[in-house]
Amino acid sequence: MSAHKFNKTEFIVMALGNIIGSGIFLASSTVIGVAGAWTPVAYLFGGLIMMMEVAFIIEMSIAHPVPGSFKAHAQEVFGPWWGFVNGWMFWTSAVLGMSSEITACALFTRLWLPSMPVWTLSLFYAILITLINLNDLKGLSKAEVGLAVTKLAALVVFIIIGAFVLFGVPIGGAEPNLTEFQTALTVPWEGITGLLGSMLIILYAYTGTGIIGLAAVETHDAAKVVPSATKIVTRTVVFLYTISAFLIIALLPTESIDANISPFVSILNIFKIPYAGALLNFILLTAALSSLNSQVFSASRMLFSMAKSKQAPLFAASQNKKGVPTTAVWMSGIVLLATAMLSYVIPQTVYIYTISASGVLALVNWMSVAATHYFYRKKILAESPEKLTYKAPFYPYLSWICFFTVLLSLLSAPFYPDQVPGLYSGGILLLLIGIVYFLIPKHR
């Protein structure tokens, strides 16, 4: 265990850093292409699902704080096979998510270096972020504070400027256009298919919540700090995502939306503020790096936890004097380097493929969290009811509402055909992880 413990501010920053990333800054272009004017509703709906899942994680993590968090709790309820699958599923999803963030970093950088191949920039960022995560928690949290605050400020400033334009303040000749919303309201049922088809990408934008359970173990006075801190995190993220999506559609002409360019940059270019597009692009690059940084933290801690429980190579359980699981960080970084090379093989579609595959595994994990919570609450009440100092509301109904809503989102993915390869690859990875458990001798 590391000597340094996260305080409330550091916990909030790490959580925001892990959640807010390319899911809004870049993937929002793809979501708008699928859901149209229903995009803000999709982000709001996805945020409500995320809040349910987070409430379950907090309850279980406070009742039984253990390395591995929800993976360890799932193993208690469903046995070692599902614990193994759950842990490796989370780690694989995190690595694929990191690969998508690296691709986003490369795409942002190409605004200044258009001739530089995506795969070259991806490799550079993979090495950089691995080296940062070899620092201790105190150094890591300091690095994350700068990155997370920068992207939060970018979203807030964007919302303020967008609100001014929306209420008639002329900025660079930009004008609000609410006709898409008006059209959507006249034929609401026509937007349902697009909304459902976008949910895999929407929920991917919220899947960084796994860090809440993993970081809770390394947070000072977690039972008091984590619930209040998490309320700040979840409400902030849902508000910023929903309002930003609304303003993008209101301010950016549909023909100007490009899946390879952040819509935030496109809007600032319309505002004609000198150098604003380039400045925001730099901020978005730091935002993606922030999310990437936190995801490496999550992945390495999960791998470390699995090694401690003998469900991963035992050498991954090694730590340095500062308490950093260095081997787990290096292993996650090496696999990240390998997945980054996908940008060399399929440079045009690597982003949507990786977020789809990562999203599939992450959402299966969300379903696992919801099902685990249903049975884990019964277990705690029977054995140690005094440990339930925090309770997720509306038990048991909320557990199953979350489970089946996420399942519906997964089943709706084929409504957006570009997600299908990621859906298949995510399913195949899940199947392979489940089979590998039976091929590994138990004594290893």
C-alpha positions as CSV (number, residue, x, y, z in Angstrom):
1,M,0.0,0.0,0.0
2,S,1.3,3.4,-0.9
3,A,2.2,5.8,2.0
4,H,0.3,8.6,0.3
5,K,-3.5,8.7,0.5
6,F,-5.8,10.7,-1.7
7,N,-7.6,13.5,0.0
8,K,-11.1,14.7,-1.1
9,T,-9.8,17.1,-3.7
10,E,-7.3,14.6,-5.2
11,F,-10.1,11.9,-5.3
12,I,-12.4,14.3,-7.2
13,V,-9.7,15.3,-9.6
14,M,-8.6,11.7,-10.3
15,A,-12.3,10.7,-10.9
16,L,-13.0,13.7,-13.2
17,G,-9.8,13.1,-15.0
18,N,-10.7,9.5,-15.7
19,I,-14.2,10.1,-16.8
20,I,-14.0,13.3,-18.9
21,G,-12.1,12.6,-22.1
22,S,-12.5,12.0,-25.8
23,G,-16.0,10.6,-25.1
24,I,-17.3,14.2,-25.2
25,F,-14.4,16.1,-26.8
26,L,-14.2,13.9,-29.9
27,A,-16.8,11.2,-29.9
28,S,-19.6,13.7,-29.6
29,S,-19.2,14.3,-33.3
30,T,-20.1,10.6,-34.0
31,V,-22.9,10.7,-31.5
32,I,-24.5,13.7,-33.2
33,G,-24.2,11.9,-36.5
34,V,-26.2,9.1,-35.1
35,A,-28.6,10.7,-32.6
36,G,-28.9,14.2,-34.1
37,A,-30.9,16.6,-31.9
38,W,-31.5,13.8,-29.4
39,T,-27.8,13.9,-28.4
40,P,-28.3,16.0,-25.2
41,V,-31.0,13.6,-24.1
42,A,-28.7,10.6,-24.8
43,Y,-25.9,12.1,-22.7
44,L,-28.4,12.9,-19.9
45,F,-29.8,9.4,-20.1
46,G,-26.4,7.8,-20.1
47,G,-25.4,10.0,-17.1
48,L,-28.4,8.7,-15.1
49,I,-27.3,5.1,-15.7
50,M,-23.8,6.1,-14.7
51,M,-25.1,7.5,-11.4
52,M,-26.8,4.2,-10.6
53,E,-23.7,2.2,-11.3
54,V,-21.5,4.5,-9.2
55,A,-23.9,4.3,-6.2
56,F,-23.6,0.5,-6.3
57,I,-19.7,0.7,-6.4
58,I,-19.6,3.2,-3.5
59,E,-21.9,1.1,-1.3
60,M,-19.9,-2.1,-1.8
61,S,-16.5,-0.4,-1.6
62,I,-17.3,1.3,1.7
63,A,-18.9,-1.8,3.2
64,H,-15.9,-3.9,2.2
65,P,-12.8,-1.8,1.1
66,V,-10.6,-4.2,-0.8
67,P,-8.1,-3.9,-3.6
68,G,-9.8,-4.7,-6.9
69,S,-13.1,-3.2,-5.6
70,F,-16.1,-4.4,-7.7
71,K,-14.0,-7.3,-9.2
72,A,-13.4,-8.6,-5.7
73,H,-17.1,-8.1,-4.7
74,A,-18.2,-9.9,-7.9
75,Q,-15.9,-12.8,-7.0
76,E,-17.4,-13.1,-3.5
77,V,-20.9,-13.4,-5.0
78,F,-20.4,-15.3,-8.2
79,G,-17.2,-17.3,-7.6
80,P,-13.6,-17.3,-8.8
81,W,-14.5,-17.8,-12.5
82,W,-16.5,-14.6,-12.7
83,G,-13.9,-12.8,-10.6
84,F,-11.3,-13.8,-13.1
85,V,-13.4,-12.8,-16.1
86,N,-14.5,-9.5,-14.4
87,G,-11.0,-8.4,-13.6
88,W,-9.5,-9.2,-17.0
89,M,-12.5,-7.8,-18.7
90,F,-12.0,-4.5,-16.9
91,W,-8.3,-4.4,-17.6
92,T,-8.8,-5.2,-21.3
93,S,-11.5,-2.6,-21.6
94,A,-9.2,-0.1,-19.9
95,V,-6.4,-0.8,-22.3
96,L,-8.7,-0.5,-25.3
97,G,-10.1,2.7,-23.8
98,M,-6.5,4.0,-23.4
99,S,-5.9,3.1,-27.1
100,S,-8.8,5.2,-28.1
101,E,-7.6,8.1,-26.0
102,I,-4.1,7.8,-27.6
103,T,-5.8,7.9,-31.0
104,A,-7.6,11.0,-29.9
105,C,-4.3,12.6,-28.8
106,A,-2.8,11.8,-32.2
107,L,-5.8,13.3,-34.1
108,F,-5.6,16.4,-32.0
109,T,-1.9,16.7,-32.6
110,R,-2.3,16.3,-36.4
111,L,-4.0,19.7,-36.4
112,W,-0.4,21.1,-36.2
113,L,1.4,18.2,-37.8
114,P,-0.9,17.0,-40.5
115,S,1.9,15.0,-42.3
116,M,2.8,13.0,-39.1
117,P,1.3,9.4,-39.2
118,V,-1.3,8.7,-36.5
119,W,0.6,5.6,-35.4
120,T,3.8,7.5,-34.7
121,L,2.1,10.0,-32.5
122,S,0.2,7.2,-30.8
123,L,3.4,5.4,-29.8
124,F,4.9,8.7,-28.5
125,Y,2.0,9.3,-26.2
126,A,1.9,5.6,-25.1
127,I,5.5,5.8,-23.9
128,L,5.0,9.3,-22.3
129,I,2.0,8.3,-20.2
130,T,3.5,5.0,-19.0
131,L,6.5,6.9,-17.7
132,I,4.3,9.4,-15.9
133,N,2.4,6.5,-14.1
134,L,5.7,5.1,-12.7
135,N,5.6,8.1,-10.3
136,D,4.1,7.7,-6.8
137,L,0.5,8.7,-6.0
138,K,1.5,12.1,-4.7
139,G,3.3,12.9,-8.0
140,L,0.6,11.3,-10.1
141,S,-2.1,13.3,-8.4
142,K,-0.1,16.5,-8.9
143,A,0.2,15.8,-12.6
144,E,-3.5,14.9,-12.9
145,V,-4.6,18.1,-11.1
146,G,-3.1,20.3,-13.9
147,L,-4.5,18.1,-16.7
148,A,-8.0,17.8,-15.2
149,V,-8.4,21.4,-14.2
150,T,-7.4,22.5,-17.8
151,K,-10.1,20.4,-19.5
152,L,-12.8,21.3,-16.9
153,A,-12.0,25.0,-17.5
154,A,-12.2,24.4,-21.3
155,L,-15.7,23.0,-20.9
156,V,-16.9,25.7,-18.6
157,V,-15.5,28.5,-20.8
158,F,-17.1,26.8,-23.9
159,I,-20.5,26.7,-22.1
160,I,-20.2,30.3,-21.1
161,I,-19.3,31.5,-24.6
162,G,-22.0,29.3,-26.2
163,A,-24.6,30.6,-23.8
164,F,-23.7,34.2,-24.7
165,V,-24.2,33.4,-28.4
166,L,-27.4,31.5,-27.7
167,F,-28.9,34.6,-25.9
168,G,-28.0,36.9,-28.7
169,V,-24.5,38.2,-27.9
170,P,-22.7,38.5,-31.3
171,I,-19.4,36.7,-31.2
172,G,-17.6,36.4,-34.6
173,G,-20.8,36.3,-36.5
174,A,-21.9,33.0,-35.0
175,E,-25.7,32.6,-34.7
176,P,-27.7,30.0,-32.8
177,N,-29.8,27.6,-34.8
178,L,-32.5,25.7,-32.9
179,T,-34.4,24.3,-36.0
180,E,-33.0,20.8,-35.4
181,F,-34.5,20.7,-32.0
182,Q,-37.8,22.0,-33.2
183,T,-37.9,19.4,-36.0
184,A,-37.0,16.6,-33.5
185,L,-39.9,17.6,-31.3
186,T,-42.4,17.4,-34.1
187,V,-41.5,13.8,-34.8
188,P,-40.1,12.5,-31.6
189,W,-40.4,8.8,-32.3
190,E,-38.1,9.1,-35.4
191,G,-35.2,10.0,-33.1
192,I,-35.5,7.0,-30.8
193,T,-33.6,4.6,-33.1
194,G,-30.7,7.1,-33.3
195,L,-30.7,7.7,-29.6
196,L,-30.5,3.9,-28.9
197,G,-27.9,3.4,-31.6
198,S,-25.7,6.0,-29.9
199,M,-25.9,4.6,-26.4
200,L,-22.8,2.4,-26.7
201,I,-20.7,5.4,-27.5
202,I,-22.6,7.5,-24.9
203,L,-22.0,5.0,-22.1
204,Y,-18.4,4.6,-23.2
205,A,-18.0,8.4,-22.4
206,Y,-19.0,7.6,-18.8
207,T,-17.1,4.3,-18.3
208,G,-14.2,5.9,-16.4
209,T,-16.2,5.5,-13.2
210,G,-14.4,2.2,-12.4
211,I,-11.6,4.4,-10.8
212,I,-14.0,5.4,-8.1
213,G,-13.9,2.0,-6.5
214,L,-10.2,1.4,-7.2
215,A,-9.2,4.8,-5.8
216,A,-11.5,4.5,-2.8
217,V,-9.1,2.0,-1.3
218,E,-6.3,4.6,-1.5
219,T,-8.4,7.5,-0.1
220,H,-8.1,8.9,3.4
221,D,-11.3,8.4,5.5
222,A,-13.1,6.8,2.4
223,A,-16.4,6.2,4.2
224,K,-16.8,9.9,4.8
225,V,-15.0,11.4,1.7
226,V,-16.1,9.1,-1.2
227,P,-19.9,9.5,-1.1
228,S,-19.8,13.3,-1.0
229,A,-17.0,13.6,-3.5
230,T,-18.7,11.2,-5.9
231,K,-21.9,13.4,-5.9
232,I,-19.8,16.3,-7.0
233,V,-18.1,14.2,-9.7
234,T,-21.2,12.6,-11.2
235,R,-23.4,15.7,-11.2
236,T,-20.6,17.8,-12.7
237,V,-19.9,15.4,-15.5
238,V,-23.6,14.9,-16.4
239,F,-24.2,18.7,-16.4
240,L,-21.1,19.5,-18.5
241,Y,-21.8,16.7,-21.1
242,T,-25.5,17.5,-21.5
243,I,-25.1,21.2,-21.8
244,S,-22.1,21.0,-24.1
245,A,-23.9,18.6,-26.4
246,F,-26.9,20.9,-26.6
247,L,-24.7,23.9,-27.5
248,I,-22.8,22.0,-30.1
249,I,-26.0,21.2,-32.0
250,A,-27.3,24.8,-31.5
251,L,-24.1,26.4,-32.8
252,L,-22.5,24.1,-35.3
253,P,-24.0,23.5,-38.7
254,T,-24.5,19.9,-39.4
255,E,-22.4,20.0,-42.5
256,S,-19.4,21.2,-40.4
257,I,-19.4,18.1,-38.2
258,D,-16.3,15.9,-38.9
259,A,-15.7,12.7,-36.8
260,N,-12.0,13.3,-36.9
261,I,-12.1,16.9,-35.6
262,S,-13.4,18.0,-32.3
263,P,-16.7,19.9,-32.6
264,F,-15.4,22.3,-29.9
265,V,-12.6,23.3,-32.2
266,S,-14.9,23.6,-35.2
267,I,-17.2,26.0,-33.2
268,L,-14.4,28.2,-32.0
269,N,-13.2,28.5,-35.6
270,I,-16.7,29.7,-36.5
271,F,-16.5,32.3,-33.7
272,K,-13.4,33.7,-35.5
273,I,-11.5,34.3,-32.2
274,P,-7.8,34.6,-33.2
275,Y,-5.9,31.4,-32.3
276,A,-8.9,30.1,-30.3
277,G,-9.2,26.9,-32.3
278,A,-5.5,26.1,-31.9
279,L,-5.6,26.9,-28.2
280,L,-8.6,24.8,-27.6
281,N,-7.1,22.0,-29.6
282,F,-4.1,22.1,-27.2
283,I,-6.5,22.0,-24.2
284,L,-8.3,19.0,-25.7
285,L,-5.0,17.3,-26.1
286,T,-4.3,17.8,-22.4
287,A,-7.9,16.5,-21.7
288,A,-7.3,13.3,-23.5
289,L,-3.9,12.9,-21.8
290,S,-5.6,13.4,-18.5
291,S,-8.1,10.7,-19.2
292,L,-5.4,8.5,-20.5
293,N,-3.3,9.1,-17.4
294,S,-6.1,8.1,-15.0
295,Q,-7.0,5.0,-17.1
296,V,-3.4,3.7,-16.8
297,F,-3.8,4.1,-13.1
298,S,-7.0,2.1,-13.1
299,A,-5.7,-0.6,-15.3
300,S,-2.5,-1.1,-13.4
301,R,-4.2,-1.2,-10.0
302,M,-6.7,-3.8,-11.3
303,L,-3.8,-5.9,-12.7
304,F,-2.0,-5.5,-9.4
305,S,-5.1,-6.7,-7.5
306,M,-5.5,-9.7,-9.7
307,A,-1.8,-10.7,-9.3
308,K,-2.2,-10.5,-5.5
309,S,-5.2,-12.9,-5.8
310,K,-3.2,-15.2,-8.2
311,Q,-5.4,-14.5,-11.2
312,A,-2.6,-12.7,-13.1
313,P,1.1,-13.4,-13.3
314,L,2.5,-13.1,-9.8
315,F,5.3,-10.8,-10.8
316,A,2.7,-8.2,-11.6
317,A,2.2,-7.8,-7.8
318,S,5.6,-6.3,-7.3
319,Q,5.8,-2.7,-6.0
320,N,8.7,-0.2,-5.6
321,K,9.5,1.6,-2.4
322,K,6.9,4.3,-3.1
323,G,4.1,1.7,-3.4
324,V,3.8,2.0,-7.2
325,P,2.9,-1.4,-8.8
326,T,5.6,-0.8,-11.4
327,T,5.4,-4.2,-13.2
328,A,1.6,-3.8,-13.6
329,V,2.2,-0.3,-15.0
330,W,4.8,-1.6,-17.5
331,M,2.6,-4.5,-18.5
332,S,-0.3,-2.2,-19.2
333,G,2.0,0.2,-21.0
334,I,3.4,-2.6,-23.2
335,V,0.0,-3.8,-24.2
336,L,-1.0,-0.2,-24.8
337,L,1.9,0.1,-27.2
338,A,0.7,-2.9,-29.1
339,T,-2.9,-1.7,-29.4
340,A,-1.6,1.7,-30.4
341,M,-0.2,0.1,-33.5
342,L,-3.8,-0.5,-34.6
343,S,-3.7,3.1,-35.8
344,Y,-1.1,1.9,-38.3
345,V,-3.3,-0.9,-39.6
346,I,-6.7,0.9,-39.6
347,P,-6.0,4.6,-39.2
348,Q,-9.3,5.8,-40.4
349,T,-11.6,3.6,-38.2
350,V,-9.4,2.7,-35.2
351,Y,-11.1,5.3,-32.9
352,I,-14.7,4.0,-33.4
353,Y,-13.5,0.4,-33.3
354,T,-11.6,0.7,-30.1
355,I,-14.3,2.7,-28.2
356,S,-16.9,0.2,-29.4
357,A,-14.9,-2.8,-28.2
358,S,-13.9,-1.1,-25.0
359,G,-17.5,0.0,-24.5
360,V,-18.9,-3.5,-24.9
361,L,-16.5,-4.9,-22.2
362,A,-17.1,-1.9,-19.9
363,L,-20.9,-2.2,-20.1
364,V,-20.8,-6.0,-19.4
365,N,-18.8,-4.9,-16.3
366,W,-21.6,-2.4,-15.5
367,M,-24.2,-5.2,-15.7
368,S,-22.0,-7.3,-13.4
369,V,-21.8,-4.4,-10.9
370,A,-25.6,-4.1,-10.9
371,A,-26.1,-7.8,-10.4
372,T,-23.4,-8.0,-7.8
373,H,-25.0,-5.2,-5.8
374,Y,-28.3,-7.0,-5.7
375,F,-26.8,-10.1,-4.1
376,Y,-24.1,-8.3,-2.1
377,R,-26.6,-6.1,-0.2
378,K,-28.3,-9.3,0.9
379,K,-25.0,-10.8,1.9
380,I,-23.9,-7.8,4.0
381,L,-27.4,-7.5,5.7
382,A,-27.1,-11.2,6.7
383,E,-23.5,-11.1,7.9
384,S,-22.6,-7.5,9.0
385,P,-25.4,-5.0,8.6
386,E,-23.5,-2.4,10.6
387,K,-21.1,-2.1,7.6
388,L,-23.8,-0.5,5.4
389,T,-23.0,3.0,6.4
390,Y,-23.9,4.1,2.8
391,K,-26.8,2.6,0.9
392,A,-27.6,3.0,-2.8
393,P,-31.3,4.2,-3.0
394,F,-34.4,2.2,-4.2
395,Y,-33.0,-1.2,-3.5
396,P,-33.6,-3.7,-5.1
397,Y,-35.4,-2.0,-8.1
398,L,-32.5,0.3,-9.1
399,S,-30.1,-2.7,-9.4
400,W,-32.3,-4.4,-12.0
401,I,-33.3,-1.1,-13.8
402,C,-29.6,-0.4,-14.3
403,F,-28.9,-4.0,-15.4
404,F,-31.6,-4.1,-18.1
405,T,-31.1,-0.6,-19.3
406,V,-27.4,-1.3,-20.0
407,L,-28.4,-4.6,-21.6
408,L,-30.8,-2.7,-23.9
409,S,-28.0,-0.3,-24.8
410,L,-25.8,-3.2,-25.8
411,L,-28.5,-4.8,-27.9
412,S,-29.1,-1.5,-29.7
413,A,-25.5,-1.1,-30.9
414,P,-26.3,-2.5,-34.4
415,F,-28.5,0.5,-35.1
416,Y,-25.2,2.2,-35.8
417,P,-23.4,-0.2,-38.2
418,D,-19.9,1.2,-37.6
419,Q,-20.1,-0.1,-34.1
420,V,-20.7,-3.7,-35.2
421,P,-17.0,-4.7,-35.6
422,G,-16.3,-3.4,-32.1
423,L,-19.3,-5.2,-30.8
424,Y,-18.1,-8.5,-32.3
425,S,-14.5,-8.0,-31.1
426,G,-15.6,-7.1,-27.6
427,G,-17.8,-10.2,-27.5
428,I,-15.0,-12.4,-28.8
429,L,-12.5,-11.0,-26.2
430,L,-15.1,-11.7,-23.4
431,L,-15.5,-15.3,-24.6
432,L,-11.7,-15.8,-24.8
433,I,-11.2,-14.5,-21.3
434,G,-13.8,-16.9,-20.0
435,I,-12.2,-19.9,-21.7
436,V,-8.6,-19.0,-20.6
437,Y,-9.6,-19.4,-17.0
438,F,-10.1,-23.1,-17.5
439,L,-6.8,-23.5,-19.4
440,I,-4.6,-22.0,-16.6
441,P,-3.5,-24.5,-13.9
442,K,-5.0,-23.5,-10.6
443,H,-1.6,-23.6,-8.8
444,R,-0.4,-20.8,-11.1
